[in-house]
Amino acid sequence: MRTVKSICVLRLSAIGDVCHTLAVVQAIQRQYPHAEITWILGKAEATLMAGIPNVTLVTYDKKTGWKGIWALWRQLRRKRFDYLLNLQTAFRASMLSLGIKANVKIGFNRDRAREGQWLFTNLKVEQTASPHVLDGQMMFAKAIGVTDLSTQWYLPISEQDRQYSQQFIEPQKKNVVIAPCSSKKEKDWLPERYAEIANFLLEHNINVIICGSSSTYEIESATKIHQLAPKTLNIAGITSLKQLASVIQQADLVISSDSGPAHIATTQHTPIIGLYAIHNPLRTGPYNDLDKVVSVYDEAILQEYGKSWQDLPWATRAKGKDLMSRISVEQVKQKIVETFNITL
């Protein structure tokens, strides 16, 4: 077996993608338990990943621009890694990689590399037949000799965060978390339809928790759902990412669009009903719950391009106005019925 002493992982964002990367990092640790691993990631993402055993987290805030890049290079100037795994195709990440010393710099193959990433790496991972982002990331572990490519997650949550989150859980009932907001409004389902689902769950004596960040948009979205389903519990803006992970860990189900909380749920082994129209759920869906996805992506792609997504580039998005509105309340109810074995 080869000796790997030091690895630098470069994956800055977003929340869902770093949840995928966590599985890659921990697969590497199983193969090379004594390897020194440094992970460069965004500030918000670092708060979620804090405390991962035997991994040094180095944060980069993209708002700092070149000043932040120079600072990161200075921070790592005395380090030389066996491998740099550049799991982010954004040009910013490629520029960051220039100042990181490594014997081998690994990037995506031409099928998935974008923004000229192949110009900044000297070894490309092999192409995987699976369209999922996580399977593509896992090829980086394979490229450095990892043989157990199974997806396993351990995300540490402190006892303090666990205790804080327990106040939102009703232990005598089933608990469902609704995460209505993603990184782009076009990927989000209608608040009034989430409210219909919330009221349906409440009718079945299920505790419904609405989550979200402290951004104006997410607070407004959560508030609108709560107004239409007033017996729900609105915790938008009052949890950290770790605390949200703990809420999700204790819940029985998450209902969400293509969002960070959906992928946090995967790390916590909590089932997810994912709602998709813009992105291919087989590419970006909740990894262990693709059977629970409600998707209109295939039909939107066929209507727009006149061909199936299999005949188009890997990251093709569906375009159109209000695509998420094509997902009906009845479709989501049916998935809930299948998951909880309740009646409509």
C-alpha positions as CSV (number, residue, x, y, z in Angstrom):
1,M,0.0,0.0,0.0
2,R,1.3,3.4,-0.9
3,T,2.2,5.9,1.9
4,V,0.2,9.1,2.0
5,K,1.4,11.5,4.6
6,S,-0.4,14.8,3.8
7,I,-3.4,15.8,1.8
8,C,-4.9,19.2,1.1
9,V,-8.6,19.2,0.2
10,L,-10.0,22.2,-1.6
11,R,-13.8,22.5,-1.5
12,L,-15.0,25.9,-0.5
13,S,-18.8,25.7,-0.8
14,A,-21.7,25.2,-0.8
15,I,-23.3,23.5,2.2
16,G,-24.6,20.6,0.2
17,D,-21.3,20.1,-1.7
18,V,-19.2,20.1,1.5
19,C,-21.5,17.5,3.0
20,H,-20.6,15.3,0.0
21,T,-16.9,16.2,0.5
22,L,-17.2,15.1,4.2
23,A,-17.9,11.5,3.0
24,V,-14.8,11.7,0.7
25,V,-12.6,13.0,3.5
26,Q,-13.7,10.3,5.8
27,A,-13.2,7.6,3.2
28,I,-9.6,8.8,2.9
29,Q,-9.2,8.7,6.6
30,R,-10.3,5.0,6.7
31,Q,-7.6,4.2,4.2
32,Y,-4.9,6.5,5.6
33,P,-5.7,7.0,9.3
34,H,-2.4,8.7,10.0
35,A,-2.4,11.1,7.1
36,E,-2.5,14.8,7.9
37,I,-5.5,16.3,6.2
38,T,-6.0,20.0,5.6
39,W,-9.4,21.2,4.2
40,I,-9.8,24.6,2.7
41,L,-13.4,25.7,2.8
42,G,-15.7,28.7,3.2
43,K,-16.5,30.4,6.5
44,A,-20.1,29.3,6.8
45,E,-19.3,25.8,5.8
46,A,-16.5,25.6,8.3
47,T,-18.9,26.3,11.2
48,L,-20.8,23.2,10.1
49,M,-17.8,21.0,9.6
50,A,-16.1,22.2,12.9
51,G,-14.8,19.4,15.1
52,I,-14.3,16.7,12.4
53,P,-11.6,14.4,13.9
54,N,-8.1,14.8,12.7
55,V,-8.8,17.4,10.0
56,T,-7.4,20.9,10.0
57,L,-9.9,23.4,8.6
58,V,-8.6,26.5,6.9
59,T,-11.2,29.0,6.0
60,Y,-11.3,31.3,3.0
61,D,-13.9,34.1,2.7
62,K,-14.6,34.8,-0.9
63,K,-15.6,38.4,0.0
64,T,-11.9,39.0,0.8
65,G,-10.9,38.5,-2.8
66,W,-7.2,38.6,-3.6
67,K,-6.4,39.8,-0.1
68,G,-7.8,36.6,1.3
69,I,-6.0,34.5,-1.3
70,W,-2.7,36.1,-0.4
71,A,-3.4,35.6,3.3
72,L,-4.2,31.9,2.7
73,W,-1.0,31.4,0.7
74,R,1.0,32.9,3.5
75,Q,-0.7,30.7,6.0
76,L,0.3,27.6,4.1
77,R,3.7,28.8,2.8
78,R,5.6,26.3,4.9
79,K,3.5,23.3,3.9
80,R,4.0,20.9,1.1
81,F,1.4,18.2,0.5
82,D,1.6,14.9,-1.2
83,Y,-1.7,15.6,-2.9
84,L,-3.9,18.6,-3.5
85,L,-7.5,17.5,-4.3
86,N,-9.2,20.3,-6.0
87,L,-12.9,19.3,-5.8
88,Q,-14.2,22.8,-6.9
89,T,-14.3,23.8,-10.5
90,A,-14.8,27.5,-9.9
91,F,-12.0,29.7,-11.3
92,R,-11.6,31.2,-7.8
93,A,-10.6,27.8,-6.4
94,S,-8.2,27.2,-9.3
95,M,-6.5,30.6,-8.5
96,L,-6.3,29.6,-4.8
97,S,-4.6,26.3,-5.8
98,L,-1.8,28.1,-7.5
99,G,-0.2,29.1,-4.2
100,I,-0.6,25.7,-2.6
101,K,2.5,23.5,-2.8
102,A,1.7,19.8,-3.6
103,N,3.6,17.0,-5.4
104,V,0.4,16.1,-7.3
105,K,-2.6,18.4,-8.0
106,I,-5.7,16.4,-8.9
107,G,-8.7,17.8,-10.6
108,F,-11.8,16.7,-12.5
109,N,-11.7,15.1,-15.9
110,R,-12.8,17.0,-18.9
111,D,-16.3,15.8,-18.6
112,R,-16.9,17.6,-15.4
113,A,-14.1,20.2,-15.2
114,R,-15.3,23.8,-15.8
115,E,-13.9,27.3,-15.9
116,G,-10.6,25.9,-17.2
117,Q,-9.8,23.8,-14.1
118,W,-7.8,21.3,-16.2
119,L,-5.2,24.0,-16.7
120,F,-4.4,24.0,-13.0
121,T,-4.1,20.3,-12.3
122,N,-1.6,17.6,-13.4
123,L,-3.7,14.5,-12.7
124,K,-7.4,14.0,-13.7
125,V,-9.7,11.7,-11.9
126,E,-11.4,9.0,-13.8
127,Q,-14.9,9.5,-15.2
128,T,-17.7,7.8,-13.3
129,A,-20.8,6.4,-14.9
130,S,-22.9,7.8,-12.1
131,P,-24.2,11.3,-12.6
132,H,-24.3,12.1,-8.9
133,V,-22.0,14.9,-7.7
134,L,-20.9,12.8,-4.7
135,D,-19.8,9.8,-6.8
136,G,-17.7,12.3,-8.9
137,Q,-16.1,13.6,-5.8
138,M,-15.4,10.2,-4.5
139,M,-13.2,9.6,-7.6
140,F,-10.6,11.8,-5.9
141,A,-10.3,9.3,-3.1
142,K,-10.0,6.5,-5.6
143,A,-7.2,8.5,-7.4
144,I,-5.0,8.4,-4.3
145,G,-5.5,4.7,-3.7
146,V,-8.6,4.5,-1.5
147,T,-10.4,1.2,-2.0
148,D,-13.4,1.5,0.3
149,L,-15.5,4.1,-1.5
150,S,-18.6,3.6,0.6
151,T,-20.4,6.7,1.7
152,Q,-20.3,7.2,5.5
153,W,-20.6,10.4,7.5
154,Y,-19.7,11.5,11.0
155,L,-20.5,15.1,11.7
156,P,-19.8,16.0,15.3
157,I,-22.5,17.8,17.2
158,S,-21.8,19.2,20.7
159,E,-23.9,18.3,23.7
160,Q,-24.7,22.0,24.1
161,D,-26.1,22.2,20.5
162,R,-28.0,19.0,21.1
163,Q,-29.6,20.3,24.2
164,Y,-30.5,23.6,22.5
165,S,-32.2,21.8,19.6
166,Q,-34.2,19.4,21.8
167,Q,-36.6,22.2,22.7
168,F,-38.0,22.1,19.1
169,I,-38.7,18.3,19.1
170,E,-41.8,16.7,20.4
171,P,-40.6,13.2,21.5
172,Q,-44.1,11.7,21.6
173,K,-44.8,12.6,18.0
174,K,-43.2,12.2,14.6
175,N,-41.3,15.4,13.7
176,V,-40.9,16.8,10.2
177,V,-38.6,19.6,9.2
178,I,-39.6,21.8,6.3
179,A,-36.6,23.6,4.7
180,P,-38.3,25.8,2.1
181,C,-35.3,27.8,0.9
182,S,-32.3,27.0,-1.2
183,S,-29.4,29.1,-2.6
184,K,-31.6,30.3,-5.5
185,K,-35.3,31.3,-5.4
186,E,-36.0,29.6,-8.7
187,K,-35.3,26.2,-7.0
188,D,-37.8,26.8,-4.2
189,W,-41.4,25.5,-4.1
190,L,-44.3,27.8,-3.4
191,P,-44.7,28.8,0.3
192,E,-48.5,28.3,0.1
193,R,-48.0,24.7,-1.0
194,Y,-45.5,24.1,1.8
195,A,-48.2,25.4,4.1
196,E,-50.7,22.9,2.6
197,I,-48.3,20.1,3.3
198,A,-47.7,21.5,6.8
199,N,-51.4,21.5,7.6
200,F,-51.7,18.0,6.2
201,L,-49.0,16.8,8.6
202,L,-50.5,18.6,11.5
203,E,-53.8,16.9,10.8
204,H,-52.0,13.6,11.4
205,N,-50.6,14.8,14.7
206,I,-47.1,15.4,13.4
207,N,-44.9,18.2,14.7
208,V,-43.8,20.5,11.9
209,I,-40.7,22.6,12.2
210,I,-39.9,25.3,9.6
211,C,-36.2,26.1,9.3
212,G,-34.2,28.7,7.5
213,S,-31.2,31.1,7.8
214,S,-31.4,34.6,9.1
215,S,-31.5,36.1,5.6
216,T,-34.4,38.4,4.9
217,Y,-35.7,36.1,2.1
218,E,-35.6,32.9,4.3
219,I,-37.2,34.7,7.3
220,E,-40.0,36.0,5.0
221,S,-40.6,32.6,3.4
222,A,-40.7,30.8,6.7
223,T,-43.0,33.5,8.2
224,K,-45.4,33.2,5.3
225,I,-45.7,29.4,5.7
226,H,-46.1,29.8,9.5
227,Q,-48.9,32.4,8.9
228,L,-50.8,29.9,6.7
229,A,-50.1,27.0,9.0
230,P,-50.0,28.7,12.5
231,K,-49.6,25.5,14.5
232,T,-46.1,24.9,13.0
233,L,-42.9,25.8,14.8
234,N,-40.9,28.5,13.0
235,I,-37.2,28.3,13.9
236,A,-35.8,30.3,10.9
237,G,-32.9,32.5,11.9
238,I,-32.5,31.1,15.5
239,T,-30.3,28.1,14.9
240,S,-26.7,27.8,13.9
241,L,-25.8,25.2,11.2
242,K,-24.7,22.8,13.9
243,Q,-27.9,23.3,15.9
244,L,-30.0,22.8,12.7
245,A,-28.1,19.6,12.0
246,S,-29.0,18.5,15.5
247,V,-32.7,19.3,14.9
248,I,-32.6,17.4,11.7
249,Q,-30.8,14.4,13.4
250,Q,-33.7,14.1,15.8
251,A,-36.4,14.5,13.2
252,D,-38.2,11.7,11.3
253,L,-38.3,13.4,7.9
254,V,-37.1,16.5,6.0
255,I,-39.0,18.0,3.1
256,S,-36.9,20.4,1.0
257,S,-35.9,21.6,-2.4
258,D,-32.3,21.3,-3.6
259,S,-30.9,22.9,-0.4
260,G,-28.2,22.6,2.2
261,P,-30.5,21.2,4.9
262,A,-31.4,18.4,2.5
263,H,-27.8,17.3,2.4
264,I,-27.2,17.9,6.1
265,A,-30.1,15.4,6.5
266,T,-28.1,12.8,4.6
267,T,-25.2,13.2,7.0
268,Q,-27.6,12.6,9.8
269,H,-29.3,9.6,8.3
270,T,-32.7,11.4,8.3
271,P,-35.0,10.6,5.3
272,I,-35.6,13.4,2.8
273,I,-38.4,14.1,0.4
274,G,-36.6,16.3,-2.2
275,L,-38.4,18.6,-4.6
276,Y,-36.7,19.1,-8.0
277,A,-37.3,21.0,-11.2
278,I,-34.2,23.0,-12.1
279,H,-31.4,20.5,-11.5
280,N,-31.2,16.8,-12.2
281,P,-32.0,15.0,-8.9
282,L,-29.8,12.1,-10.0
283,R,-27.0,14.6,-10.0
284,T,-27.7,16.7,-7.0
285,G,-30.4,14.9,-5.1
286,P,-30.2,13.6,-1.5
287,Y,-27.8,10.7,-2.0
288,N,-29.6,8.0,0.1
289,D,-33.1,9.1,-0.7
290,L,-33.4,9.4,-4.5
291,D,-36.4,7.1,-4.3
292,K,-38.3,9.8,-2.3
293,V,-37.6,12.6,-4.8
294,V,-40.5,14.4,-6.4
295,S,-39.2,15.7,-9.7
296,V,-40.4,17.4,-12.9
297,Y,-36.9,17.9,-14.2
298,D,-37.1,15.1,-16.8
299,E,-40.3,16.5,-18.4
300,A,-39.0,20.1,-18.3
301,I,-35.8,19.1,-20.0
302,L,-37.7,17.2,-22.7
303,Q,-40.0,20.1,-23.3
304,E,-37.1,22.6,-23.6
305,Y,-34.5,20.6,-25.6
306,G,-36.6,18.0,-27.3
307,K,-34.4,15.2,-25.9
308,S,-33.7,13.5,-22.6
309,W,-31.1,14.7,-20.1
310,Q,-29.0,11.6,-20.8
311,D,-28.3,13.1,-24.3
312,L,-27.2,16.5,-22.9
313,P,-24.2,17.8,-21.0
314,W,-23.9,16.5,-17.4
315,A,-24.8,19.7,-15.6
316,T,-27.7,20.9,-17.9
317,R,-30.3,22.9,-16.0
318,A,-33.9,23.1,-16.9
319,K,-34.9,26.7,-17.8
320,G,-38.3,28.3,-17.7
321,K,-40.5,30.4,-15.5
322,D,-41.9,28.9,-12.3
323,L,-40.8,25.3,-13.0
324,M,-41.2,24.4,-9.4
325,S,-44.9,25.2,-9.6
326,R,-45.3,22.1,-11.7
327,I,-44.8,20.0,-8.5
328,S,-48.3,19.4,-7.0
329,V,-49.3,19.2,-3.4
330,E,-50.8,15.7,-4.2
331,Q,-47.4,14.4,-5.4
332,V,-45.7,15.4,-2.1
333,K,-48.5,14.1,0.0
334,Q,-48.2,10.7,-1.8
335,K,-44.5,10.6,-0.8
336,I,-45.4,11.4,2.8
337,V,-48.0,8.6,2.8
338,E,-45.4,6.1,1.5
339,T,-42.8,7.2,4.0
340,F,-45.0,7.3,7.1
341,N,-47.6,4.7,6.1
342,I,-50.5,7.1,6.8
343,T,-53.7,7.7,4.8
344,L,-54.5,10.7,2.6
